[in-house]
Amino acid sequence: MDQRRAIKTLLRPQIMERRYMAAWPKDELNTIAGADDLHIAPFREDGSTYGTPTWIWSVAVDGALYVRGYNGQNSRWYQAAVRQKAGRILAAGMTREVAFEPVEGPINDRIDDAYRAKYRASSYLGPMISPPARSATVRVTPRETDA
């Protein structure tokens, strides 16, 4: 049984990659990005149990949804998201199955701008556009599930 679980864990990311490269419907992305209540719950180590939902900030840039770890790569949800590559979000009264992909590069400058625009009045803005948080930027994409 442990061998089967190990094989499933190893193969799951490749299998899921074929199923989650979808774009957000524009109205849904706008609703999620306009809200301030996104909770993220990456899968736990077993690959099927969701972790405890964590409230985080989110922004939309170029038709994609992004989140960052306030504590950088030390954020527990970030570590689980990168390791498991999937989970769910709860936002604006919706629950969606999603995939997580770390991002780097110039897109982070536009993500910073989106954070500045959305959260300009918050005292937490500085840490969210700092190098540690930028290093923990994740693109969140909708994921098809087996119904």
N, C-alpha and C positions, 0 to 999 in steps of 0.2 A: 504494500500500500504506500509506504514512504517513497519507494522508487517511482511509482506512478505519479505521485504528487510532484516529485522532483522533475520528472519529464514534462508534466503539464506546465509547471512553472517555467521551465526553459522554453517550451514551445509557444506558450500563450502570447508573448509579445509579438512574435512573427505572425501568428494567426490573426491577432487583433489588428495589426498594422494594415492588413488588407481591408478591414472593415471600418476604420475610423477616419479615413482621410476625406471627410465631408466638410462642407462649409456650413456656417450657421445661416438659417433663413434670416433675411435682413430684419424683419420685424421682431423676431425673437432676440437677435443680437442687440438691437436697439433697446429693447425692454430690459434685458439683463444688464447692459452697460449703463443704462439710465438709473438703475436701482443701486442702493447702497447696502444690500443685504446678502451678498453672495457668501455661501458656505461651501467649503470644499471638503470632500471626503474620499481621498484615494483608498484603494483596496489595501487591506492588511496583508501580511505575509502569505496567508493562505490563498490569496488571489480571488476570493469570492465574498469575503466579509468586508463591508465598508468600515473605514475608520470613523472616529468621532468627527462630526462636521466642525470645521474651523472657520470662523468669520474672517474674511480677507477682502481687500480692495480689488476691484477689477476695472479694466478699461478696454475699449475697443479701438483698434488701429487697423486701417485698411481692410475692414471686413473680418477681422479676427479678434478673438477674445484673449486677453492676457492677464495674468496675475503674478504677484511677486511675494517672496517671503520677507516679512519685516526683519526677521533675524537672519537674513541671507540664507546660505545653504545649510545653516544649522537648524532652520525651521523644520520641525518634525513632519509637517504635512508635505513640505517640499521634498524631503528625503524619500518619503513613501511614494509621492507622485512620480519622481524620477525612476525609482526602483520598479514600481508596479505598472507604470505607464497608463493606468486607467482608474476610473472610479466614478464618482458622480458629483454634481453640483446641485445646490438648491438656491434659487434666486428668483425674486419677483413672483413668488408663488408657484414656480415651476421646479420640477425635479428632472434633471437630464443626465443620462449616462454619457460620460466623456472620456476622452483620451488626453494625456498630458505629454508635452514635448518641450524640453528645455530649449531656450533660444539665446543666441548671442549675436553680436555684431551691431551694425548701424541701426537696425530696427529699434534698439533700446533707446536711442535718442528720441524717436517719435513716441515711444511708450512713455518716456519721461514727460514729454510735452502733454500727453493725454492725462497723466497723473496730475500735472500742474493745473490743467484746466478743470478737472473734475474735483480735485481735493485742495484747491488753493488756500482755503481758509483753515485747513487743519494743521495743527502743530506736528503731526506725524508725517507731513509731506517730505521734509528733509531726509529722514531715514529711508523713505520709500524710493527716493531717486539717488540714493548713495551707492557707491560701488558694491558693497555687500548685497544689497537688495537687487541691484541690476544683475548680479551674477546668479540670482535665484529667480529669473524670469521664466515663466512657463506659458506656452500657448495652450489653450484649452479648446478642443474641437469636439463636436458631437460624435457620438459613437453609436453605431447600430448594435442592437442586441438581438439575441435569439429569443423571439417571442413565443 
